[in-house]
Amino acid sequence: MISRLDGTVLAARGQRLVVGVGGVGLAVAVTPQTSLTARAGSSVALHTHLIVREDELSLYGFETEAELDAFELLIGVSGVGPKSALGVLAHLTPDALARAVDAQDERAFKAVSGIGPKTAKLIILQLSGKLAAPVAAPAAPGSDARADVLTALTGLGWPERTAADAIERAAVAAPEAAGTTGALLRAALAILGPGARP
């Protein structure tokens, strides 16, 4: 079993990285967020899950152990294959997934391709009590503004994970905007790209 890769990014295409390890290029399926941040020639460390089938070996890679744990729980749910599980993690962080399961929030899975209402109910039912509840951190300066901007961006159609990443990057790039909802929203939209459409 290949459980971890430490190597060099040889290529990033869509939701796949080619990682060079010991002279061998390994294709690894990843979330769009991981692919977007990968650069050819840069170092990468991924926690991995290898799926073995009669006609195929598929490797799935994650930046954190929490993502890997969530992926392994998801593929254990009836009707959820590895591609669908990866799709869930493209839209929901492990903490957001835990919150959705805890709150029995089927709507959280609405934007995930391949996950219909019945499968969403199964995920909630079968993962109940298996995901670590997110630990509430002390409120950071501007946390209310961040929460408001996250609500606004997800309401506009961006996946929660993409929106949260843009907010964090905006807060780092423009600390003076972090405490004001309007300024932080504008900064996050600028990071999300031209036209600012999901």
Backbone as CSV, one residue per row, in Angstrom:
resi,resn,N_x,N_y,N_z,CA_x,CA_y,CA_z,C_x,C_y,C_z
1,MET,0.847,-1.203,0.000,0.000,0.000,0.000,0.879,1.249,0.000
2,ILE,0.598,2.159,-0.921,1.302,3.446,-0.958,0.508,4.411,-0.089
3,SER,1.079,4.846,1.025,0.328,5.691,1.953,0.804,7.139,1.963
4,ARG,1.955,7.406,1.336,2.450,8.786,1.305,3.409,8.953,0.137
5,LEU,3.360,10.140,-0.474,4.293,10.482,-1.545,5.010,11.769,-1.193
6,ASP,6.313,11.772,-1.313,7.108,12.991,-1.207,7.909,13.080,-2.489
7,GLY,7.623,14.058,-3.302,8.326,14.136,-4.575,8.216,15.501,-5.209
8,THR,8.387,15.533,-6.526,8.370,16.777,-7.287,7.211,16.752,-8.275
9,VAL,6.493,17.852,-8.352,5.390,17.947,-9.309,5.973,18.028,-10.719
10,LEU,5.636,17.044,-11.541,6.073,17.052,-12.940,5.034,17.701,-13.833
11,ALA,3.768,17.553,-13.464,2.678,18.152,-14.245,1.426,18.230,-13.392
12,ALA,0.597,19.227,-13.685,-0.701,19.373,-13.015,-1.740,19.568,-14.104
13,ARG,-2.650,18.612,-14.228,-3.668,18.674,-15.275,-5.029,18.388,-14.662
14,GLY,-5.894,19.395,-14.658,-7.233,19.191,-14.102,-7.169,18.753,-12.655
15,GLN,-7.712,17.577,-12.377,-7.692,17.053,-11.014,-6.667,15.929,-10.887
16,ARG,-5.570,16.067,-11.606,-4.527,15.051,-11.543,-3.156,15.695,-11.509
17,LEU,-2.315,15.180,-10.624,-0.906,15.570,-10.592,-0.073,14.382,-11.046
18,VAL,1.039,14.683,-11.687,2.048,13.665,-11.933,3.215,14.015,-11.013
19,VAL,3.503,13.111,-10.084,4.519,13.367,-9.063,5.728,12.468,-9.333
20,GLY,6.883,13.088,-9.445,8.111,12.343,-9.680,8.702,11.857,-8.369
21,VAL,8.852,10.536,-8.236,9.429,9.940,-7.032,10.449,8.885,-7.471
22,GLY,11.709,9.124,-7.181,12.748,8.141,-7.508,12.826,7.798,-8.984
23,GLY,12.631,8.790,-9.840,12.727,8.549,-11.274,11.458,8.023,-11.911
24,VAL,10.384,7.866,-11.119,9.108,7.370,-11.637,8.050,8.457,-11.492
25,GLY,7.243,8.666,-12.544,6.158,9.642,-12.482,4.857,8.944,-12.125
26,LEU,4.296,9.277,-10.975,3.058,8.649,-10.506,1.879,9.596,-10.707
27,ALA,0.814,9.120,-11.354,-0.399,9.911,-11.534,-1.238,9.819,-10.267
28,VAL,-1.611,10.962,-9.729,-2.368,11.015,-8.478,-3.601,11.895,-8.675
29,ALA,-4.778,11.354,-8.375,-6.007,12.145,-8.426,-6.076,13.009,-7.168
30,VAL,-6.369,14.295,-7.344,-6.405,15.236,-6.222,-7.624,16.147,-6.367
31,THR,-7.890,16.948,-5.338,-8.969,17.928,-5.432,-8.514,19.080,-6.328
32,PRO,-9.455,19.840,-6.901,-9.073,20.993,-7.725,-8.202,21.983,-6.961
33,GLN,-8.475,22.136,-5.651,-7.690,23.082,-4.859,-6.224,22.672,-4.812
34,THR,-5.959,21.386,-4.626,-4.583,20.905,-4.584,-3.919,21.085,-5.933
35,SER,-4.649,20.785,-6.999,-4.096,20.919,-8.348,-3.771,22.373,-8.686
36,LEU,-4.659,23.282,-8.288,-4.466,24.693,-8.604,-3.252,25.299,-7.905
37,THR,-2.927,24.783,-6.731,-1.791,25.334,-5.991,-0.473,24.651,-6.339
38,ALA,-0.539,23.546,-7.104,0.684,22.820,-7.471,1.356,23.501,-8.658
39,ARG,2.663,23.543,-8.632,3.439,24.132,-9.718,4.497,23.142,-10.165
40,ALA,4.656,22.994,-11.469,5.669,22.077,-11.991,7.041,22.455,-11.433
41,GLY,7.747,21.473,-10.922,9.072,21.705,-10.357,9.076,21.915,-8.859
42,SER,7.879,22.118,-8.273,7.811,22.338,-6.826,7.724,21.007,-6.096
43,SER,8.088,21.029,-4.821,8.001,19.821,-3.994,6.576,19.650,-3.498
44,VAL,6.200,18.395,-3.313,4.853,18.125,-2.817,4.890,16.912,-1.894
45,ALA,4.079,16.960,-0.857,3.932,15.820,0.062,2.444,15.521,0.164
46,LEU,2.064,14.291,-0.162,0.658,13.914,-0.169,0.427,12.642,0.630
47,HIS,-0.660,12.648,1.403,-1.142,11.423,2.039,-1.995,10.726,0.985
48,THR,-1.793,9.440,0.787,-2.437,8.782,-0.349,-3.235,7.543,0.033
49,HIS,-4.170,7.222,-0.857,-4.959,5.998,-0.743,-4.910,5.305,-2.100
50,LEU,-4.477,4.066,-2.127,-4.377,3.294,-3.362,-5.592,2.382,-3.495
51,ILE,-6.280,2.494,-4.622,-7.420,1.622,-4.900,-7.007,0.632,-5.977
52,VAL,-7.119,-0.651,-5.654,-6.689,-1.721,-6.553,-7.905,-2.400,-7.155
53,ARG,-7.966,-2.418,-8.475,-9.015,-3.136,-9.183,-8.355,-4.075,-10.186
54,GLU,-9.138,-4.971,-10.755,-8.587,-5.964,-11.670,-7.850,-5.326,-12.839
55,ASP,-8.403,-4.218,-13.348,-7.833,-3.602,-14.541,-7.208,-2.230,-14.295
56,GLU,-7.072,-1.842,-13.022,-6.600,-0.484,-12.762,-6.059,-0.322,-11.343
57,LEU,-5.005,0.478,-11.229,-4.505,0.938,-9.933,-4.709,2.446,-9.907
58,SER,-5.441,2.946,-8.933,-5.721,4.380,-8.851,-5.203,4.937,-7.531
59,LEU,-4.476,6.041,-7.623,-3.895,6.655,-6.445,-4.569,8.002,-6.199
60,TYR,-5.041,8.217,-4.974,-5.700,9.470,-4.591,-4.851,10.150,-3.529
61,GLY,-4.598,11.450,-3.713,-3.694,12.159,-2.811,-4.336,13.346,-2.115
62,PHE,-3.905,13.575,-0.857,-4.486,14.629,-0.031,-3.399,15.366,0.731
63,GLU,-3.618,16.658,0.927,-2.615,17.484,1.602,-2.581,17.234,3.104
64,THR,-3.704,16.792,3.675,-3.750,16.577,5.122,-4.289,15.188,5.447
65,GLU,-3.940,14.711,6.632,-4.469,13.420,7.086,-5.978,13.491,7.309
66,ALA,-6.470,14.652,7.697,-7.913,14.806,7.914,-8.675,14.583,6.610
67,GLU,-8.139,15.089,5.506,-8.774,14.882,4.205,-8.747,13.400,3.832
68,LEU,-7.608,12.760,4.059,-7.492,11.326,3.758,-8.483,10.513,4.594
69,ASP,-8.568,10.827,5.876,-9.502,10.110,6.757,-10.937,10.273,6.273
70,ALA,-11.298,11.513,5.884,-12.651,11.776,5.407,-12.922,11.012,4.108
71,PHE,-11.934,10.986,3.223,-12.060,10.253,1.955,-12.307,8.769,2.217
72,GLU,-11.540,8.191,3.116,-11.674,6.758,3.400,-13.024,6.436,4.037
73,LEU,-13.543,7.347,4.845,-14.879,7.147,5.406,-15.946,7.263,4.315
74,LEU,-15.772,8.233,3.428,-16.756,8.450,2.368,-16.858,7.258,1.420
75,ILE,-15.715,6.675,1.041,-15.784,5.555,0.088,-16.330,4.289,0.747
76,GLY,-16.471,4.326,2.059,-17.094,3.212,2.759,-18.611,3.305,2.786
77,VAL,-19.139,4.433,2.290,-20.595,4.630,2.247,-21.149,3.979,0.991
78,SER,-22.233,3.259,1.119,-22.865,2.605,-0.031,-23.182,3.617,-1.121
79,GLY,-22.732,3.335,-2.329,-23.034,4.206,-3.460,-22.077,5.348,-3.666
80,VAL,-21.057,5.476,-2.814,-20.075,6.559,-2.965,-18.746,5.961,-3.421
81,GLY,-18.388,6.234,-4.660,-17.113,5.772,-5.192,-16.026,6.793,-4.925
82,PRO,-14.789,6.472,-5.294,-13.684,7.395,-5.031,-13.826,8.748,-5.728
83,LYS,-14.356,8.757,-6.950,-14.512,10.040,-7.656,-15.549,10.920,-6.970
84,SER,-16.635,10.311,-6.521,-17.657,11.085,-5.809,-17.121,11.584,-4.467
85,ALA,-16.342,10.738,-3.783,-15.754,11.137,-2.500,-14.806,12.309,-2.700
86,LEU,-14.030,12.260,-3.780,-13.127,13.370,-4.084,-13.926,14.629,-4.392
87,GLY,-15.072,14.448,-5.062,-15.943,15.583,-5.351,-16.487,16.231,-4.092
88,VAL,-16.834,15.411,-3.099,-17.307,15.953,-1.821,-16.221,16.815,-1.193
89,LEU,-14.977,16.305,-1.204,-13.878,17.035,-0.572,-13.422,18.243,-1.390
90,ALA,-13.853,18.297,-2.652,-13.585,19.496,-3.451,-14.504,20.637,-3.019
91,HIS,-15.640,20.297,-2.431,-16.610,21.306,-2.014,-16.650,21.540,-0.512
92,LEU,-16.279,20.524,0.259,-16.374,20.636,1.712,-15.051,20.237,2.364
93,THR,-14.564,21.060,3.270,-13.406,20.673,4.064,-13.848,19.565,5.022
94,PRO,-12.917,18.829,5.613,-13.319,17.823,6.608,-14.170,18.414,7.729
95,ASP,-13.832,19.616,8.192,-14.640,20.256,9.239,-16.051,20.568,8.740
96,ALA,-16.146,21.083,7.500,-17.459,21.411,6.937,-18.279,20.136,6.737
97,LEU,-17.622,19.049,6.339,-18.307,17.769,6.183,-18.840,17.282,7.532
98,ALA,-18.008,17.408,8.565,-18.436,16.994,9.904,-19.627,17.817,10.373
99,ARG,-19.606,19.122,10.091,-20.727,19.980,10.485,-22.004,19.587,9.739
100,ALA,-21.851,19.297,8.426,-23.016,18.922,7.626,-23.632,17.616,8.133
101,VAL,-22.789,16.648,8.466,-23.279,15.366,8.974,-23.934,15.564,10.333
102,ASP,-23.287,16.340,11.193,-23.814,16.568,12.537,-25.166,17.281,12.497
103,ALA,-25.301,18.225,11.542,-26.544,18.994,11.432,-27.563,18.317,10.518
104,GLN,-27.195,17.152,9.961,-28.048,16.440,9.004,-28.478,17.364,7.867
105,ASP,-27.489,18.101,7.355,-27.734,19.105,6.324,-27.489,18.518,4.933
106,GLU,-28.541,17.992,4.319,-28.414,17.385,2.989,-28.059,18.423,1.927
107,ARG,-28.456,19.678,2.163,-28.199,20.733,1.174,-26.716,20.984,0.967
108,ALA,-25.906,20.639,1.956,-24.470,20.859,1.834,-23.860,20.054,0.684
109,PHE,-24.542,18.991,0.275,-24.031,18.119,-0.784,-24.645,18.425,-2.147
110,LYS,-25.509,19.439,-2.190,-26.269,19.736,-3.405,-25.377,20.029,-4.602
111,ALA,-24.259,20.717,-4.373,-23.398,21.130,-5.487,-22.423,20.043,-5.931
112,VAL,-22.414,18.917,-5.238,-21.446,17.861,-5.551,-21.980,16.966,-6.664
113,SER,-21.267,16.909,-7.768,-21.669,16.068,-8.890,-21.680,14.593,-8.474
114,GLY,-22.759,13.901,-8.813,-22.849,12.476,-8.503,-23.428,12.164,-7.140
115,ILE,-23.694,13.194,-6.347,-24.292,12.981,-5.019,-25.710,13.548,-5.028
116,GLY,-26.687,12.644,-5.150,-28.080,13.066,-5.136,-28.624,13.046,-3.719
117,PRO,-29.903,13.386,-3.557,-30.512,13.442,-2.219,-30.412,12.123,-1.454
118,LYS,-30.634,10.994,-2.159,-30.584,9.699,-1.482,-29.184,9.393,-0.969
119,THR,-28.186,9.684,-1.810,-26.801,9.427,-1.398,-26.398,10.365,-0.269
120,ALA,-26.852,11.618,-0.334,-26.558,12.573,0.742,-27.109,12.053,2.073
121,LYS,-28.332,11.490,2.038,-28.920,10.933,3.256,-28.097,9.754,3.771
122,LEU,-27.613,8.922,2.841,-26.790,7.785,3.243,-25.480,8.234,3.880
123,ILE,-24.869,9.263,3.293,-23.619,9.793,3.853,-23.855,10.252,5.290
124,ILE,-24.921,11.010,5.475,-25.235,11.528,6.811,-25.507,10.380,7.785
125,LEU,-26.280,9.402,7.326,-26.638,8.277,8.185,-25.421,7.438,8.552
126,GLN,-24.602,7.100,7.550,-23.497,6.176,7.788,-22.259,6.838,8.410
127,LEU,-22.138,8.155,8.267,-20.974,8.828,8.862,-21.291,9.465,10.214
128,SER,-22.544,9.404,10.607,-22.928,9.983,11.896,-22.117,9.363,13.034
129,GLY,-21.454,10.200,13.789,-20.653,9.739,14.919,-19.255,9.278,14.551
130,LYS,-18.930,9.269,13.253,-17.613,8.788,12.825,-16.637,9.918,12.511
131,LEU,-17.160,11.107,12.301,-16.310,12.254,11.978,-16.074,13.082,13.231
132,ALA,-14.825,13.463,13.427,-14.502,14.305,14.587,-15.161,15.660,14.414
133,ALA,-15.878,16.092,15.416,-16.517,17.405,15.366,-15.451,18.483,15.356
134,PRO,-15.612,19.515,14.520,-14.625,20.582,14.485,-14.520,21.284,15.829
135,VAL,-13.306,21.551,16.241,-13.078,22.234,17.514,-13.263,23.720,17.306
136,ALA,-14.081,24.317,18.136,-14.301,25.757,18.023,-13.066,26.496,18.499
137,ALA,-12.491,27.269,17.606,-11.294,28.047,17.946,-11.717,29.393,18.522
138,PRO,-10.849,30.013,19.322,-11.158,31.344,19.817,-11.394,32.290,18.642
139,ALA,-12.335,33.183,18.802,-12.648,34.097,17.706,-11.451,34.961,17.360
140,ALA,-11.119,35.001,16.077,-10.003,35.818,15.616,-10.524,37.188,15.238
141,PRO,-9.632,38.198,15.221,-10.065,39.525,14.800,-10.677,39.441,13.407
142,GLY,-11.835,40.047,13.236,-12.474,40.032,11.927,-13.207,38.747,11.622
143,SER,-13.377,37.870,12.622,-14.012,36.576,12.357,-15.460,36.747,11.904
144,ASP,-16.166,37.748,12.426,-17.547,37.992,11.997,-17.575,38.364,10.523
145,ALA,-16.632,39.225,10.110,-16.555,39.640,8.705,-16.256,38.437,7.825
146,ARG,-15.354,37.585,8.267,-15.014,36.385,7.483,-16.230,35.483,7.326
147,ALA,-16.973,35.303,8.413,-18.171,34.457,8.350,-19.200,35.051,7.390
148,ASP,-19.362,36.369,7.430,-20.322,37.034,6.539,-19.905,36.883,5.080
149,VAL,-18.610,37.049,4.819,-18.105,36.939,3.443,-18.215,35.499,2.952
150,LEU,-17.932,34.544,3.836,-18.069,33.134,3.458,-19.518,32.822,3.080
151,THR,-20.461,33.328,3.866,-21.878,33.129,3.558,-22.235,33.754,2.216
152,ALA,-21.702,34.943,1.966,-21.993,35.639,0.707,-21.434,34.878,-0.498
153,LEU,-20.205,34.420,-0.388,-19.568,33.734,-1.524,-20.211,32.378,-1.800
154,THR,-20.531,31.629,-0.742,-21.189,30.336,-0.967,-22.599,30.551,-1.511
155,GLY,-23.227,31.648,-1.100,-24.544,31.979,-1.634,-24.493,32.318,-3.119
156,LEU,-23.346,32.829,-3.565,-23.154,33.150,-4.981,-22.775,31.923,-5.806
157,GLY,-22.501,30.808,-5.113,-22.242,29.575,-5.855,-20.850,28.983,-5.722
158,TRP,-19.952,29.671,-5.009,-18.618,29.089,-4.834,-18.646,27.975,-3.797
159,PRO,-17.875,26.900,-4.011,-17.752,25.866,-2.982,-17.192,26.482,-1.698
160,GLU,-17.617,25.978,-0.553,-17.180,26.534,0.727,-15.665,26.542,0.844
161,ARG,-15.040,25.464,0.381,-13.586,25.375,0.515,-12.878,26.434,-0.324
162,THR,-13.339,26.635,-1.566,-12.744,27.641,-2.449,-12.922,29.029,-1.854
163,ALA,-14.132,29.299,-1.352,-14.426,30.605,-0.763,-13.566,30.854,0.475
164,ALA,-13.449,29.841,1.344,-12.663,30.002,2.574,-11.198,30.269,2.253
165,ASP,-10.677,29.583,1.229,-9.283,29.782,0.833,-9.070,31.207,0.325
166,ALA,-10.010,31.704,-0.488,-9.898,33.068,-1.016,-9.956,34.095,0.112
167,ILE,-10.801,33.851,1.104,-10.920,34.773,2.239,-9.620,34.822,3.033
168,GLU,-9.032,33.659,3.286,-7.768,33.625,4.035,-6.666,34.344,3.276
169,ARG,-6.601,34.095,1.964,-5.575,34.758,1.149,-5.784,36.267,1.115
170,ALA,-7.060,36.680,1.053,-7.367,38.110,1.040,-6.978,38.762,2.364
171,ALA,-7.234,38.060,3.474,-6.910,38.600,4.794,-5.397,38.755,4.982
172,VAL,-4.642,37.830,4.399,-3.175,37.915,4.485,-2.651,39.025,3.586
173,ALA,-3.201,39.105,2.365,-2.725,40.093,1.392,-3.129,41.513,1.767
174,ALA,-4.310,41.653,2.409,-4.795,42.979,2.765,-5.336,42.959,4.190
175,PRO,-4.438,42.930,5.191,-4.878,42.826,6.590,-5.838,43.936,7.011
176,GLU,-5.681,45.099,6.383,-6.555,46.222,6.760,-8.005,45.970,6.366
177,ALA,-8.210,45.025,5.418,-9.575,44.729,4.959,-10.228,43.623,5.771
178,ALA,-9.428,42.917,6.568,-9.914,41.700,7.215,-11.059,41.943,8.189
179,GLY,-11.140,43.126,8.773,-12.168,43.367,9.782,-13.446,43.964,9.243
180,THR,-13.481,44.248,7.932,-14.651,44.893,7.345,-15.246,44.007,6.269
181,THR,-16.522,43.697,6.402,-17.153,42.757,5.474,-17.027,43.201,4.019
182,GLY,-17.363,44.448,3.732,-17.335,44.933,2.353,-15.946,44.872,1.740
183,ALA,-14.955,45.356,2.491,-13.584,45.383,1.983,-13.042,43.967,1.796
184,LEU,-13.365,43.093,2.748,-12.883,41.712,2.661,-13.547,40.991,1.490
185,LEU,-14.826,41.262,1.261,-15.533,40.645,0.139,-14.909,41.080,-1.184
186,ARG,-14.617,42.371,-1.321,-14.001,42.862,-2.562,-12.631,42.227,-2.778
187,ALA,-11.856,42.103,-1.700,-10.524,41.516,-1.811,-10.610,40.036,-2.188
188,ALA,-11.568,39.337,-1.605,-11.732,37.910,-1.915,-12.197,37.717,-3.354
189,LEU,-13.115,38.562,-3.817,-13.584,38.474,-5.199,-12.451,38.740,-6.180
190,ALA,-11.552,39.664,-5.822,-10.403,39.947,-6.690,-9.508,38.718,-6.806
191,ILE,-9.357,37.985,-5.705,-8.523,36.779,-5.716,-9.196,35.661,-6.509
192,LEU,-10.514,35.591,-6.456,-11.232,34.519,-7.141,-11.156,34.646,-8.653
193,GLY,-10.791,35.822,-9.159,-10.479,35.905,-10.578,-11.337,36.865,-11.375
194,PRO,-10.939,37.026,-12.657,-11.625,37.949,-13.566,-13.108,37.623,-13.664
195,GLY,-13.897,38.662,-13.563,-15.337,38.468,-13.675,-15.984,37.991,-12.406
196,ALA,-15.177,37.435,-11.494,-15.666,36.965,-10.197,-16.974,36.209,-10.293
197,ARG,-16.950,35.128,-11.067,-18.129,34.260,-11.173,-17.727,32.836,-10.836
198,PRO,-18.548,32.102,-10.067,-18.201,30.725,-9.712,-18.267,29.822,-10.925
